[in-house]
Amino acid sequence: MAGGSQPHDAAVGSPAPKQMGRATVDTLKTGCIAMVEKDGKPRRAEILSVRDVKSGRQFYCNFDNFNKRLDEWVPAARIDFSQDVEWPSPEKPKETKKASAPVAKKTVTQKKAQKRPARTREASIASEASTPHPWTEFVESQKATPDPEEEKLTLAMDLDASPGADDDDPMDVDDAVTNAISAKNEPPEQFSREEEIEKLRVGGSMTQNQAEISRIRNISKVQFGKYDLFPWYFSPYPEVFTQEDLMYICEFCLLYYGDLKSFTRHRQKCTLQHPPGNEIYRDDYVSFFEVDGRRQRTWCRNLCLLSKMFLDHKTLYYDVDPFLFYVMTSRDEKGFHLVGYFSKEKESADGYNVACILTLPQFQRKGYGRLLIQFSYELSKIECKLGSPEKPLSDLGLLSYRQYWTENLVEILLRYNAEESGKDRTSIDQLSQELSMTTLDVEQTLQALQMQVYHKGEHKIIIPTYLIKKHEAMLEKQKTKPKRTIDPSRIQWKPPVFTASTRTWGW
């Protein structure tokens, strides 16, 4: 039971001390702070939720100085009940207004409270009308960015931050050039990811739903093919699956089951061996399939549910009709195994070539994320369009794109510099056309890396020495470990043409 607390010292004004005391499995509740075992060591953790599953009672813990992604459900055996726990402070009763207050004055106060700016009222109405359906499609919402110290402990990413290697540090981003000339030969200062993401909040094809972000992870463990996956975030699977210690997902049709017997019967009957779409690319390494969200609704919805477990900045929506899904797979004698995917709108008013992009965690940091990004731009080249990912990007997704943009810009600028007339004909528009990137993405990348300067009345593009050395080191490494890339000549694809009914919502 909880220990006693000392009264608040009104004279001094110091807050009452925390209530400490012993707890049991039955008395430990939400808001308590206890010592919980993690990675073989006792760590301070806050209890965010409690649930009963078939194996017993579990507690959802948020560990001090750990990224939110590393929150987890832990059994009671990992909690040290021999030490005192910190009990949550009791809620203070709301102060009531004195009965002697004049009636006229009270009426004026109420009127002031009722009066809100039109902009606030419109936002409130829009928020009330945007309650999502439990079935869904993804949208680029954004989670709160963790502290830099917490980021050091984060081992997994939405995408590969490196082009096939895990030792390349992706660049942070800034929208303004500061001291550009003096930083020609030095890496730019590392800026806050939170500031960069906030600047990218320009809205995408759908609306954000911040309420979804704070929800507690509901699935403990997933068996997906030969891999055991541990979800990072909440995903709106049916509530009955929250009581299971292990959920089974078919790696081909993506149907999900709560018990092994049902899943085994399904696997004996399931005949699907690849994503239900057209194969548009194949090499010795991967294959890509194009899946229409309107024709394969159930499969695409299940793909969204699976992806939501590893994307905190996404909100699921019911209707997948307006989207195409480009699914990357690896091949063996058993079939085509899902590695990652990206989705795009059939017709984007803002010219986005990616709406959602993910590499499954068991395949991350192996170069697959870069292949997904490159493939999206190769499709944009075939369409003769300039492409850009839907904003806002996730923090780690932004770093992955920034890494890809940096490599390609440095490579093309070095090639221009080697040519005799390169300096005279290089421009942001030319770089944009050759790489199928929007001019805004090109310019922001150059500014973030301090490669664009204003000197003697002219805007000039420079290549800092550290970027040249990094590029040379990458080329040297590729001699022993070649970087996998997409071969554009192998893409068998034409831009699809849709009627008005096939590219809109199907509610």
Secondary structure, DSSP 4 states (H G I P E B T S, - for coil): -BPP-PPPBTTTTBPPPPEEE---TTT--TT-EEEEEETTEEEEEEEEEEEEETTEEEEEEEETTS-GGG-EEEEGGGB-TTS-EEEPPPPPPPPPPPTTS-HHHHHHHHHHHH---HHHHHHHHHHHT-PPPSS----B--PPPPPHHHHTT----SS-SSSS-S--------SS--STGGGTTSPPPP--HHHHHHHT----SS---HHHHTPPP----EEETTEEE---S-----GGGGG-S-EEE-TTT--EESSHHHHHHHHHH----S-SSEEEEE-SS-EEEEEETTTSHHHHHHHHHHHHTT-TTB---S--TTEEEEEEEEEETTEEEEEEEEEEESS-TT-EEESEEEE-GGGTTTTHHHHHHHHHHHHHHHTT--BEEPSSPPHHHHHHHHHHHHHHHHHHHHHHHHSTTHHHH--HHHHHHHHTB-HHHHHHHHHHTT-EEEETTEEEE---HHHHHHHHHHHHHHTTSPPP---GGG---------TTTTS---
